[in-house]
Amino acid sequence: MKRQKEFPANEKAKSSAVSAMRPGTDGGWKANQRHGFWDFLPTVSRSDWVAGLFLATAIFLAYLPVWHAGFIWDDDYHLTENPCIVGPVGFKGIWTSSAALYYPLVLTSFWVQHALWGLRPLPYHLVNVAMQAACAILLWQALRALKVRGAWLGAALWALHPVQAESVAWITELKNTQSCLFYLLVILFFLKWRQAAASVSLKGGGWYYTLALLCAMLAMLSKTSTVMLPVVLGLCWWRTADRWRWRNVLSLVPFFLISTVAGLWTIWEQKFHSGAVGTAWSQTWPERIAIAGKIVWFYLGKLIWPHPLIFIYPRWEVGVLGMTAYLPVLLVAVSLAGLWLYRRRTQPVFFAFAYFVVSLFPVLGFFNIYFFRYSFVGDHFQYLASIGPLALAAAAITTALGSFKERTLFLKPAFCGMLLVALGTLTWQQCGMYASVESLWKTTLRLNPGCWMAQFNLGGSLMGKGKADQAVVYFQKALQLNSDDVETRNDLGAALLEMGKRDEAISHFQKALQLKPDYAEARNNLGAALLQKGKVDEAIIQFLQALQLKPDYAQAHNNLGLALGRKGKVDEAGAHFQLALQISPDYAEAHYNLGGILLRKGSLDEAITHFQRALEIKADNADAQFSLGDALQQKGKVDEAITHLQEALQIRPDDAEAHYTLGNALLQKGKVDEAITHLQKALEINPGYAEAHNNLGNAFSLKGDLSETIIHYQQALQIEPANPGFLNNLAWLLATCPQELLRNGGKAVELARKANDLTGGNNPLILHTLAAACAEAGRFPEAVDTAQRALQTTGAHSNSKLARQLQLELTLYQAGTPFHTHARPH
């Protein structure tokens, strides 16, 4: 018989109190006299550290594919294009505006992350995986505190189960992982409060209760699906109490109050902000009850056999309800009643199943959720609820394996290891779906070909990449599956419009407006299509109606500005571009368009400022690069202009106007050969570009290649025979060319007279050319008379340089000598 170690009376009592709190006794808590935030932590032993590190490592390995994943569906709405995160609304708007929706604490997390690492997707994915690892460790401790057998295995099954991949590999679902962290902290603090209340050795119970209440608020501010926390806490209290008393509910009242406010806010938000109203959510109460039962068993089935896991499951059709439709919900009710009736023997099973059903209650279809438009079920909806069945499975496995003899002890780690490796491998494979927008929707369509929403979003993804022709195919398939979806019709119209199929686009916009007359986006797009067709007045009507429906619609203001600009109403156009920028200060297109208006009004400095701002927002905007270069050239900043024009051509190499403008700028710098290259490129792209022919003639003139100069002047005139400038240039060269074979006085007179008639006979430059042409043709009296008229008009125009040149030439004409040079008259 072994001797027991003797203790002094006080030491023995102390040892017994501590022992009662160690793992395997009362939940793994080390008793001491401290109280505070850190007192809830479990006893830190070497084995705990190893087990926790192993669990976290397994989770990170299972989610390795997220290292190469990007942003997917809804990540733009919640993060990458959210004005609270990346736009002008900012942090304050997260808590004070409708942009917060119903998870402001998650948006706050995104705001902090964006401040730390911008919009690189990897850090956001790693934060989500780290959250999952932290939740798994907290769940392990919570299960220990609830005296659940196989607590570590239960946490591992939950964390590595592939049904969780949707919540962890999808950045938007930080809502799940973050809310779960606070959710589990609530349970741990609440259980610690109960332990403190039941033991004289533990103090600070009120502090634990306060922390539990605070964490409950943080959980619901992260995601309101945690509203069932008060009921879950009641179940945990019932599970751990020696004797349950209904007056215990009074301690849960503050939790119920927080939960009620959060729940009512969510119902309001889903109806009035998200728009969960209409035929997609019009189920009767009998239908909702039947659906609820089916949802419970669907989720339980996915936990037992996680294949296939689909991002958007087929939406069940609710037909005529017979008695069989109610069998699933009846089975749920009978199961709960039977387990409760025999609760002394089935307490763990009742606790797990009741927890599962209670946690699923917000997403069972009794309340409208926008996601139900696509499907009544989604893997992320059972993220918290799955804890119950998986913890029960772990306890059952631990109990079953514990019944084997000692010589088969290796069986437990071997079986559990293989199970976790299998789950981790399935999770690793499942993560591949979330690598990109296209992989998400293509995988969804492979598993659920009838998913119109996947067809629609895949089309939208392709539209974003400029692949409008491919996008049209998917939008059309989406319409075949759901012909009454106005968003699909609208986006199909937008894709067709981008392809230049204006009439087809207009047809789809009009159909969308028949289905939903107050659809501002469709009115705006219809206006854009009409504007492209040149129906400016009709387009303006559509833009104005869009703004009546949605006054803060920046794109409609921008498009209305474009239409008014076409009508010559420059000031009104500028006012609408400014309104667009007041609504959306980072709207690059509005900055560009306002810059264009200011350029037309001669406000070069302001125009340059807006072009520069447009490029700060979107550096690959070829139009803004070109317009900035053009404005800088007019400002006399030719070197800067050349830089921006070259940038424009790197983005859009086949832009004839950019080549033409760059060629002109290079001519100003005396870089004639480079100028000729760009002017010739402009003509390769657009052979009918008259100005390019004319300026290429000027460039060859500077090189002394007068034959080429004449050829390009003539080609310019073939394209625009009534252009006074082109007529004048060719006439001057034919009259004054130093090469006798190229001169033709008679033709020069003909061209110069035509130019003079077109300009009203008062242009000193054209009169100058006409005088030289008359002299070359031997009509010296006419040349003298014309030169004198040119001198008179030159005085009116205050052009002293031209006046001096005319005086010199007039002397020659009076002496009966023509003027010969290859220099241009202006």
C-alpha positions in Angstrom: 0.0 0.0 0.0 1.4 3.4 -1.0 1.9 6.0 1.5 0.1 9.3 1.0 2.1 12.5 1.2 1.1 14.4 4.3 0.1 18.1 4.1 -0.5 20.6 6.8 -4.2 21.3 7.2 -4.1 24.6 5.4 -1.8 23.4 2.6 -3.9 20.3 2.1 -7.1 22.4 1.7 -5.3 24.7 -0.7 -4.1 21.8 -2.8 -7.5 20.3 -2.9 -9.0 23.6 -4.1 -6.4 23.9 -6.9 -6.8 20.3 -7.9 -10.5 20.6 -8.3 -10.0 23.2 -11.0 -7.4 21.3 -13.1 -8.2 19.6 -16.4 -10.3 16.6 -16.0 -11.9 17.9 -12.9 -13.8 21.2 -13.2 -12.8 22.4 -16.6 -9.1 23.2 -16.5 -9.1 26.5 -14.6 -6.3 27.2 -12.1 -7.7 28.8 -9.0 -5.9 31.8 -7.4 -6.7 35.0 -5.6 -6.1 37.3 -8.6 -9.0 38.6 -10.7 -8.8 40.5 -13.9 -8.8 40.0 -17.7 -6.1 37.4 -17.9 -7.5 35.3 -15.1 -9.8 33.4 -17.5 -6.8 31.8 -19.2 -6.4 28.0 -18.6 -3.5 26.5 -16.8 -0.5 26.8 -19.0 1.3 23.5 -19.1 3.8 22.2 -21.5 1.3 19.8 -23.0 -1.2 22.7 -23.5 1.4 24.7 -25.3 2.3 21.8 -27.6 -1.4 20.9 -28.2 -2.3 24.5 -29.0 0.7 25.1 -31.3 -0.1 21.8 -33.1 -3.7 22.9 -33.6 -2.8 26.3 -34.9 -0.1 24.8 -37.2 -2.6 22.3 -38.6 -5.1 25.2 -39.4 -2.4 27.3 -41.2 -1.4 24.2 -43.2 -4.9 23.4 -44.2 -5.4 27.0 -45.4 -2.1 27.4 -47.3 -3.9 28.0 -50.6 -5.1 31.4 -49.4 -1.5 32.7 -49.8 -2.3 32.9 -53.5 -5.9 34.0 -53.2 -7.3 37.4 -54.1 -10.4 39.4 -53.5 -13.7 37.8 -54.5 -17.5 38.5 -54.4 -18.6 41.1 -51.9 -15.0 42.0 -51.0 -15.4 45.1 -53.1 -18.6 46.1 -51.3 -17.2 45.5 -47.8 -13.5 46.5 -48.4 -11.8 47.4 -51.6 -14.5 49.9 -52.8 -16.1 50.7 -49.5 -16.0 54.5 -49.0 -15.5 54.0 -45.3 -12.3 52.1 -45.9 -10.8 53.5 -49.1 -13.0 56.5 -49.8 -13.9 59.9 -48.4 -16.4 58.7 -45.7 -13.6 57.4 -43.5 -13.6 55.9 -40.0 -16.3 58.2 -38.6 -18.8 57.0 -41.2 -18.3 53.4 -40.0 -20.1 54.3 -36.8 -22.3 57.2 -37.9 -23.6 56.3 -41.4 -25.6 53.6 -43.1 -22.4 52.4 -44.6 -21.8 50.5 -41.3 -24.8 48.2 -42.1 -24.9 45.9 -39.1 -21.2 44.9 -38.5 -19.4 48.2 -37.8 -16.7 46.4 -35.7 -15.7 44.3 -38.7 -15.5 47.4 -40.9 -13.3 49.0 -38.2 -11.0 45.9 -38.5 -10.8 46.4 -42.2 -10.1 50.1 -41.7 -7.2 49.3 -39.4 -5.8 46.7 -41.8 -6.1 49.0 -44.8 -4.1 51.6 -42.9 -1.4 49.0 -42.2 -1.1 47.2 -45.6 -3.4 48.8 -48.1 -5.2 46.5 -50.5 -2.8 43.6 -50.7 -5.1 40.5 -50.3 -2.6 38.2 -48.5 -2.5 40.0 -45.1 -6.3 40.0 -45.0 -6.4 36.3 -45.6 -3.7 35.7 -43.0 -5.7 37.7 -40.4 -8.7 35.5 -41.1 -6.7 32.3 -40.7 -5.1 33.6 -37.5 -8.6 34.4 -36.2 -9.7 30.8 -37.0 -6.7 29.5 -35.1 -7.5 31.7 -32.1 -11.1 30.6 -32.2 -10.1 27.0 -32.3 -7.9 27.4 -29.2 -10.7 29.3 -27.4 -13.2 26.6 -28.4 -10.9 24.0 -27.0 -10.9 25.8 -23.6 -14.6 26.4 -23.7 -15.3 22.7 -24.3 -12.9 21.9 -21.4 -14.8 24.3 -19.2 -18.1 22.6 -20.2 -16.5 19.2 -19.3 -16.9 17.9 -22.8 -14.8 14.8 -23.4 -12.3 15.1 -26.2 -12.3 18.9 -26.1 -9.2 19.3 -28.1 -10.4 16.9 -30.8 -13.7 18.7 -30.9 -12.0 22.0 -31.5 -9.8 20.5 -34.2 -12.8 18.8 -36.0 -14.6 22.1 -36.0 -11.5 24.2 -37.1 -10.4 21.8 -39.9 -13.8 20.8 -41.2 -14.1 21.8 -44.9 -17.5 23.4 -44.3 -15.6 26.2 -42.6 -13.5 27.0 -45.7 -16.1 29.5 -46.9 -15.9 31.5 -43.7 -12.0 31.5 -43.5 -10.9 31.7 -47.1 -13.4 34.5 -47.9 -12.1 37.8 -46.7 -15.6 39.3 -46.3 -16.4 36.5 -43.7 -14.1 38.1 -41.2 -17.6 38.8 -39.9 -17.8 35.1 -38.9 -14.3 34.6 -37.5 -14.1 37.9 -35.6 -17.6 37.5 -34.1 -16.8 33.9 -33.1 -13.7 35.1 -31.2 -15.8 37.4 -29.0 -18.6 34.8 -28.9 -16.3 32.2 -27.4 -14.9 34.8 -25.0 -18.4 35.5 -23.8 -18.9 31.8 -23.0 -15.5 31.5 -21.2 -16.0 34.7 -19.1 -19.6 33.6 -18.3 -18.5 30.2 -17.1 -15.8 31.8 -15.1 -18.4 34.0 -13.5 -20.5 31.0 -12.6 -17.4 29.3 -11.1 -16.6 32.4 -9.0 -20.2 32.5 -7.8 -20.0 28.8 -6.8 -16.6 28.9 -5.0 -15.3 30.9 -2.1 -11.8 30.5 -3.5 -12.5 32.6 -6.7 -13.2 36.3 -6.5 -14.1 39.0 -9.0 -17.2 37.3 -10.3 -18.8 40.7 -11.2 -15.7 41.5 -13.3 -16.1 38.3 -15.3 -19.8 39.1 -15.8 -19.0 42.6 -17.1 -16.4 41.2 -19.5 -18.9 38.6 -20.8 -21.4 41.4 -21.4 -18.8 43.6 -23.1 -17.7 40.7 -25.4 -21.4 40.0 -26.2 -21.7 43.6 -27.5 -18.5 43.2 -29.5 -19.7 39.9 -31.0 -23.0 41.4 -32.1 -21.3 44.5 -33.5 -19.2 42.1 -35.5 -22.1 40.0 -36.8 -25.6 39.9 -35.5 -26.0 36.2 -36.2 -24.6 35.9 -32.6 -28.0 37.2 -31.3 -28.7 33.7 -29.9 -25.9 34.1 -27.3 -28.3 34.6 -24.3 -30.0 31.2 -25.1 -26.6 29.6 -25.6 -25.4 30.9 -22.3 -28.6 29.5 -20.7 -27.8 26.1 -22.2 -24.2 26.3 -20.9 -25.4 27.2 -17.5 -27.9 24.3 -17.5 -25.1 22.0 -18.7 -22.7 22.9 -15.8 -25.1 23.6 -13.0 -25.8 21.0 -10.3 -29.4 22.3 -10.2 -31.1 24.6 -12.7 -33.4 27.3 -11.4 -35.6 29.4 -13.7 -34.7 32.5 -11.8 -31.3 32.1 -13.3 -32.8 33.7 -16.4 -32.8 37.1 -14.6 -29.0 37.1 -14.9 -29.4 36.7 -18.7 -31.7 39.7 -19.1 -28.9 42.2 -20.0 -27.7 39.8 -22.7 -31.3 39.4 -24.0 -31.7 43.2 -24.2 -28.5 43.6 -26.3 -29.6 40.6 -28.4 -33.1 42.1 -29.0 -31.7 45.4 -30.1 -29.2 43.8 -32.5 -31.9 41.4 -33.9 -34.4 44.1 -34.6 -31.8 46.3 -36.2 -30.8 43.3 -38.5 -34.4 42.7 -39.5 -34.8 46.4 -40.4 -31.5 46.5 -42.2 -32.2 43.4 -44.3 -35.6 44.8 -45.3 -35.0 48.5 -45.9 -31.2 48.6 -46.6 -30.3 45.3 -48.3 -33.7 45.1 -50.0 -34.8 41.7 -48.8 -38.4 42.2 -50.0 -40.3 41.0 -53.0 -41.3 37.7 -54.5 -38.0 36.0 -53.6 -38.9 36.4 -49.9 -42.7 36.0 -50.1 -43.0 32.6 -48.5 -46.0 31.9 -46.3 -45.5 30.9 -42.7 -46.4 27.2 -43.4 -43.8 27.3 -46.2 -41.2 28.9 -43.8 -41.8 26.2 -41.2 -41.3 23.5 -43.8 -38.1 25.1 -45.1 -36.7 25.5 -41.6 -36.9 21.8 -40.9 -35.2 21.0 -44.2 -32.4 23.5 -43.5 -31.6 21.9 -40.1 -31.1 18.4 -41.6 -29.3 19.8 -44.7 -26.6 21.4 -42.5 -26.3 18.4 -40.3 -25.9 16.3 -43.5 -23.0 18.5 -44.7 -21.2 18.1 -41.4 -21.5 14.3 -41.7 -20.7 14.1 -45.5 -19.1 17.4 -46.7 -19.6 16.7 -50.4 -20.3 18.6 -52.5 -19.7 21.9 -50.9 -21.0 24.7 -53.1 -20.7 28.4 -52.7 -24.3 28.9 -53.9 -26.5 25.8 -53.4 -29.5 25.2 -55.6 -32.5 27.2 -54.3 -35.3 24.9 -53.2 -38.6 25.3 -55.0 -41.5 25.7 -52.5 -44.4 23.9 -54.2 -47.7 22.7 -52.9 -47.1 21.6 -49.3 -48.2 18.1 -48.4 -47.8 16.3 -45.1 -44.3 15.0 -46.1 -43.1 18.6 -46.4 -43.4 19.0 -42.6 -41.7 15.7 -41.7 -38.2 17.4 -41.3 -39.4 20.0 -38.9 -41.6 17.5 -37.1 -38.5 15.2 -36.7 -36.5 18.2 -35.3 -39.3 18.8 -32.7 -39.7 15.2 -31.8 -35.9 14.7 -31.4 -35.6 17.7 -29.1 -38.6 16.6 -27.1 -37.4 13.1 -26.8 -33.9 14.1 -25.8 -35.3 16.5 -23.2 -37.6 13.9 -21.8 -34.7 11.5 -21.2 -32.2 14.3 -20.5 -30.6 12.6 -17.5 -29.2 9.9 -19.9 -29.0 12.0 -23.1 -27.7 15.3 -21.7 -24.7 15.6 -24.0 -26.7 14.8 -27.1 -29.6 17.1 -26.1 -27.1 19.9 -25.3 -25.3 19.5 -28.7 -28.5 19.2 -30.8 -30.3 22.0 -28.9 -27.3 24.3 -29.4 -27.2 23.4 -33.1 -30.9 24.3 -33.7 -30.8 27.4 -31.5 -27.7 28.7 -33.2 -29.3 28.2 -36.6 -32.5 29.9 -35.7 -31.7 33.3 -37.3 -31.0 31.7 -40.6 -33.8 29.1 -40.7 -36.0 31.3 -42.9 -38.3 32.8 -40.4 -36.7 36.2 -41.1 -35.9 37.6 -44.5 -32.2 37.5 -45.4 -31.0 39.0 -48.7 -28.9 35.9 -49.4 -32.1 33.8 -49.6 -32.6 35.4 -53.0 -30.0 32.9 -54.2 -30.3 30.0 -51.9 -31.9 29.1 -48.5 -28.6 27.6 -47.3 -24.9 28.6 -47.3 -21.9 27.0 -45.6 -21.0 30.2 -43.7 -24.5 30.3 -42.0 -23.6 27.2 -39.9 -20.2 28.4 -38.8 -21.1 28.8 -35.1 -23.9 26.1 -35.1 -21.5 23.4 -36.3 -19.7 23.5 -33.0 -22.4 21.4 -31.3 -22.5 18.4 -33.6 -18.8 18.3 -34.1 -18.0 18.6 -30.4 -20.5 15.7 -29.8 -18.8 13.7 -32.5 -15.4 14.3 -30.8 -16.8 13.2 -27.4 -18.3 10.0 -29.0 -15.0 9.2 -30.7 -13.1 9.7 -27.5 -15.5 7.6 -25.5 -15.5 4.8 -28.1 -11.7 4.7 -28.4 -11.4 4.9 -24.7 -13.1 1.5 -24.4 -10.3 -0.3 -26.1 -7.7 -2.2 -24.1 -4.4 -0.6 -23.2 -2.4 -2.5 -25.9 -4.4 -0.7 -28.6 -3.8 2.8 -27.2 -2.0 3.7 -30.4 -5.4 3.4 -32.1 -6.7 6.7 -30.7 -4.0 9.0 -32.1 -3.8 7.0 -35.3 -7.6 7.2 -36.0 -7.9 10.8 -34.9 -4.8 11.8 -36.9 -6.1 10.2 -40.1 -9.5 11.9 -39.5 -7.9 15.3 -39.1 -5.6 14.8 -42.0 -8.6 13.9 -44.2 -10.6 16.9 -43.1 -7.6 19.2 -43.5 -7.0 17.9 -47.0 -10.6 18.5 -48.0 -10.3 22.0 -46.6 -7.1 22.6 -48.5 -8.9 21.5 -51.7 -12.0 23.6 -50.9 -9.9 26.7 -50.6 -9.0 26.5 -54.3 -12.5 27.7 -55.1 -11.8 31.0 -53.4 -8.6 31.8 -55.2 -10.2 34.3 -57.6 -13.5 35.7 -58.7 -13.4 33.5 -61.8 -12.5 30.3 -60.0 -15.3 31.0 -57.5 -18.0 31.3 -60.1 -16.7 28.7 -62.5 -16.5 26.1 -59.7 -20.0 27.1 -58.5 -21.4 26.6 -62.1 -19.6 23.2 -62.4 -21.4 22.1 -59.2 -24.6 24.0 -59.7 -25.2 24.7 -63.4 -28.5 26.3 -62.7 -27.1 29.1 -60.6 -28.1 32.3 -62.5 -26.3 34.4 -59.9 -23.0 32.7 -60.7 -23.6 33.3 -64.4 -24.3 36.9 -63.7 -21.3 37.5 -61.5 -18.9 35.7 -63.9 -20.2 38.0 -66.6 -19.5 41.0 -64.3 -16.0 39.8 -63.7 -15.3 39.5 -67.4 -16.8 42.9 -67.9 -14.3 44.3 -65.4 -11.5 42.9 -67.4 -12.8 44.5 -70.6 -14.0 41.2 -72.1 -17.5 42.4 -72.9 -18.1 39.8 -75.6 -17.5 36.9 -73.2 -19.5 38.6 -70.5 -22.5 38.8 -72.8 -22.6 35.0 -73.1 -22.9 34.6 -69.3 -25.4 37.4 -68.8 -27.6 35.8 -71.5 -27.4 32.4 -69.7 -28.3 34.1 -66.4 -31.3 35.6 -68.1 -32.4 32.2 -69.4 -32.4 31.0 -65.8 -34.0 34.1 -64.3 -35.6 36.3 -67.0 -37.1 38.8 -64.5 -33.8 39.8 -62.9 -33.4 43.5 -63.6 -29.7 43.7 -62.6 -28.8 41.0 -65.2 -30.8 42.8 -67.9 -29.1 46.1 -67.0 -25.6 44.6 -67.0 -26.3 42.7 -70.3 -27.3 46.0 -71.8 -24.1 47.6 -70.5 -21.9 44.8 -72.0 -23.7 45.1 -75.4 -23.3 48.9 -75.2 -19.5 48.4 -74.7 -19.5 46.2 -77.8 -21.2 49.0 -79.8 -24.5 47.1 -80.1 -26.5 50.2 -79.0 -30.0 49.1 -80.2 -29.8 45.7 -78.4 -28.5 47.5 -75.3 -31.4 50.0 -75.3 -33.8 47.1 -75.6 -32.5 45.5 -72.5 -32.4 48.7 -70.5 -36.0 49.4 -71.5 -37.1 45.9 -70.5 -35.4 46.4 -67.1 -37.3 49.6 -66.6 -40.6 47.9 -67.5 -39.9 45.4 -64.7 -38.6 48.1 -62.3 -39.4 51.7 -63.3 -37.5 53.2 -60.4 -34.3 51.5 -61.3 -31.9 54.5 -61.5 -29.0 52.5 -62.8 -30.9 51.3 -65.8 -32.1 54.9 -66.5 -28.6 56.1 -66.4 -27.4 53.4 -68.7 -30.2 54.0 -71.1 -29.2 57.6 -71.2 -25.6 56.7 -72.0 -26.8 54.5 -74.9 -29.0 57.3 -76.3 -26.1 59.7 -75.9 -23.9 57.4 -78.0 -26.6 57.3 -80.6 -26.6 61.1 -80.8 -30.0 61.4 -79.2 -28.8 64.0 -76.7 -32.2 65.5 -75.6 -33.6 62.0 -74.9 -30.4 61.1 -73.0 -30.7 64.2 -70.9 -34.3 63.2 -69.9 -33.1 59.8 -68.7 -30.2 61.3 -66.7 -32.6 63.7 -65.0 -35.0 60.9 -64.1 -32.1 58.9 -62.7 -31.2 61.8 -60.5 -34.7 62.3 -59.3 -34.7 58.7 -58.2 -31.2 58.9 -56.8 -30.0 62.5 -56.2 -26.5 61.4 -55.0 -25.9 59.3 -58.1 -22.4 60.6 -59.2 -22.3 58.7 -62.5 -25.6 60.2 -63.6 -24.3 63.7 -62.8 -21.2 62.9 -64.8 -23.2 61.6 -67.8 -25.6 64.5 -67.6 -22.6 66.8 -67.8 -21.3 65.1 -70.9 -24.7 65.5 -72.6 -25.0 69.2 -71.7 -21.5 69.6 -73.0 -22.6 68.2 -76.3 -25.4 70.8 -76.3 -22.8 73.6 -75.8 -24.0 74.3 -72.3 -20.5 74.4 -70.9 -21.2 76.1 -67.6 -24.1 73.7 -66.8 -22.0 70.7 -67.8 -19.2 71.9 -65.5 -21.7 72.3 -62.6 -22.8 68.6 -62.9 -19.2 67.4 -63.0 -18.5 69.4 -59.8 -21.6 67.8 -58.2 -20.3 64.4 -59.2 -17.0 65.2 -57.5 -18.8 66.5 -54.3 -20.5 63.1 -54.1 -17.5 61.1 -55.1 -14.2 63.1 -54.7 -12.2 60.2 -56.1 -14.3 59.9 -59.3 -11.5 59.9 -61.9 -13.7 60.3 -64.9 -15.5 63.3 -63.5 -12.1 65.0 -62.8 -11.1 64.3 -66.4 -14.4 65.6 -67.8 -14.3 68.8 -65.6 -10.7 69.3 -66.8 -11.9 69.1 -70.4 -14.6 71.8 -69.8 -12.0 74.1 -68.1 -9.7 73.5 -71.1 -12.4 74.6 -73.5 -13.0 77.7 -71.4 -9.2 78.5 -71.5 -8.7 77.9 -67.7 -5.5 75.9 -68.4 -4.2 75.9 -64.8 -7.4 74.5 -63.3 -7.8 72.0 -66.2 -4.2 70.8 -65.5 -5.1 70.3 -61.8 -8.1 68.1 -62.6 -6.2 66.1 -65.2 -3.5 65.5 -62.6 -6.0 64.4 -60.0 -7.6 62.0 -62.4 -4.2 60.4 -63.0 -3.5 60.2 -59.2 -6.7 58.2 -58.9 -6.2 56.1 -62.1 -2.7 56.3 -63.5 -3.6 54.1 -66.5 -6.2 56.6 -67.9 -4.9 57.2 -71.4 -7.4 60.0 -72.0 -6.3 61.9 -69.0 -2.6 61.4 -69.9 -3.3 62.8 -73.4 -5.4 65.7 -72.2 -2.8 66.7 -69.6 -0.1 66.6 -72.3 -2.3 68.7 -74.6 -2.9 71.3 -71.9 0.7 71.5 -70.9 1.7 72.0 -74.5 -0.7 74.9 -74.8 0.8 76.2 -71.5 4.2 76.1 -73.2 5.5 73.3 -70.9 6.5 71.2 -73.9 8.9 68.8 -72.2 6.3 67.9 -69.6 3.7 67.6 -72.3 5.9 65.2 -74.3 6.3 63.0 -71.1 2.5 62.6 -70.6 1.8 62.1 -74.3 4.4 59.3 -74.3 2.6 57.8 -71.3 -0.7 58.0 -73.1 0.8 56.0 -76.0 2.3 53.4 -73.7 -1.2 52.7 -72.4 -2.9 53.1 -75.8 -0.4 52.6 -78.7 -2.9 53.0 -81.5 -4.2 56.4 -80.5 -3.8 58.5 -83.7 -4.6 61.8 -82.0 -1.9 61.2 -79.3 0.7 60.4 -82.0 -0.4 63.6 -83.8 -0.1 65.8 -80.7 3.2 64.3 -79.7 4.5 64.8 -83.2 3.6 68.5 -82.9 5.2 68.8 -79.5 8.4 67.2 -80.9 8.3 69.7 -83.8 8.2 72.5 -81.3 11.4 71.1 -79.7 13.1 70.8 -83.1 13.1 67.0 -83.0 12.0 66.8 -86.6 12.8 63.1 -87.3 11.0 61.9 -84.2 8.0 64.2 -85.1 7.8 62.7 -88.6 7.8 59.2 -87.1 4.8 59.9 -84.9 2.9 61.9 -87.5 3.4 59.0 -90.0 2.2 56.6 -87.3 -1.0 58.7 -86.8 -1.6 58.4 -90.6 -1.1 54.6 -90.5 -3.8 54.4 -87.9 -6.1 57.0 -89.5 -5.2 57.6 -93.2 -8.0 60.2 -93.4 -6.4 62.4 -90.7 -6.1 65.7 -92.6 -4.3 67.6 -89.8 -1.6 64.9 -89.6 -1.0 65.2 -93.4 -0.7 69.0 -93.1 1.7 68.9 -90.1 3.7 66.1 -91.7 4.1 68.4 -94.7 5.4 71.1 -92.2 7.9 68.6 -90.8 9.2 67.7 -94.2 9.4 71.4 -95.0 11.7 71.9 -92.0 13.9 69.1 -93.3 14.0 70.7 -96.8 12.2 67.9 -98.5 9.8 70.1 -100.3 8.5 67.4 -102.7 7.2 65.4 -99.7 5.8 68.6 -98.3 3.7 69.3 -101.4 2.5 65.7 -101.5 1.2 65.9 -97.9 -0.3 69.4 -98.3 -2.2 68.1 -101.4 -3.4 65.0 -99.5 -4.6 67.2 -96.6 -6.6 69.2 -99.2 -8.1 66.1 -100.8 -9.6 65.2 -97.4 -10.7 68.8 -96.5 -10.8 70.8 -99.7 -12.3 73.9 -98.0 -9.8 74.2 -95.2 -8.4 77.8 -95.5 -5.2 76.8 -93.6 -4.4 73.9 -95.8 -5.1 76.0 -98.9 -2.9 78.7 -97.6 0.0 76.4 -96.8 0.1 74.8 -100.3 -0.4 78.1 -102.1 2.6 79.6 -100.2 4.9 76.8 -101.0 3.9 76.8 -104.7 4.5 80.5 -104.9 7.7 80.9 -102.9 9.5 77.5 -103.2 13.2 78.0 -104.0 13.1 75.0 -106.4 11.8 76.3 -109.8 10.4 72.9 -110.8 8.1 72.9 -107.8 6.7 76.4 -108.2 3.4 77.0 -109.9 2.2 80.6 -109.7 -1.1 80.1 -111.4 -2.1 77.2 -109.1 -0.9 79.2 -106.1 -3.1 82.2 -107.0 -6.1 79.8 -107.4 -5.6 78.3 -104.0 -4.9 81.6 -102.2 -8.0 83.2 -103.7 -10.1 80.4 -102.5 -8.7 80.6 -99.0 -9.2 84.4 -99.1 -12.9 84.0 -100.1 -13.5 81.4 -97.4 -12.1 83.8 -94.7 -13.9 87.0 -95.9 -10.9 88.7 -97.4 -9.6 90.1 -94.1 -7.0 87.6 -93.0 -3.5 89.2 -93.2 -1.7 85.8 -93.5 -3.8 84.7 -96.4 -3.5 88.1 -98.1 0.2 87.8 -97.6 0.2 84.5 -99.5 -2.1 85.8 -102.2 0.4 88.7 -102.8 3.3 86.3 -103.2 1.3 84.1 -105.5 0.3 87.0 -107.7 4.0 88.0 -107.9 5.0 84.5 -108.9 2.4 84.5 -111.6 3.8 87.8 -112.9 0.8 89.9 -111.7 2.9 92.5 -109.9 0.3 95.4 -109.8 -2.1 92.9 -108.2 0.6 91.7 -105.9 1.5 95.3 -104.8 -2.2 96.0 -104.2 -2.8 92.8 -102.2 0.4 93.3 -100.1 -0.8 96.8 -99.2 -4.2 95.5 -98.1 -2.4 92.9 -96.1 -0.3 95.7 -94.4 -3.5 97.5 -93.5 -5.1 94.4 -91.9 -1.8 93.6 -90.2 -1.9 96.9 -88.4 -5.4 96.1 -87.2 -4.1 92.8 -85.9 -1.0 94.4 -84.3 1.3 91.9 -86.0 4.6 93.9 -86.3 6.7 91.0 -87.4 4.4 90.2 -90.3 4.2 93.9 -91.2 8.0 94.1 -91.5 8.1 91.1 -93.7 5.3 92.6 -96.0 7.3 95.8 -96.3 10.3 93.9 -97.5 8.3 91.8 -100.0 6.3 94.9 -101.2 9.6 96.5 -102.2 10.4 93.4 -104.3 6.9 93.4 -106.0 7.3 97.1 -106.8 10.6 96.3 -108.5 8.9 93.4 -110.5 10.6 90.6 -108.5 8.8 87.6 -106.9 9.6 86.5 -103.4 11.2 83.0 -103.1 11.9 81.0 -99.9 10.7 77.7 -98.5 9.8 79.1 -95.1 6.2 78.9 -94.1 4.2 82.2 -93.8 3.2 81.4 -90.2 
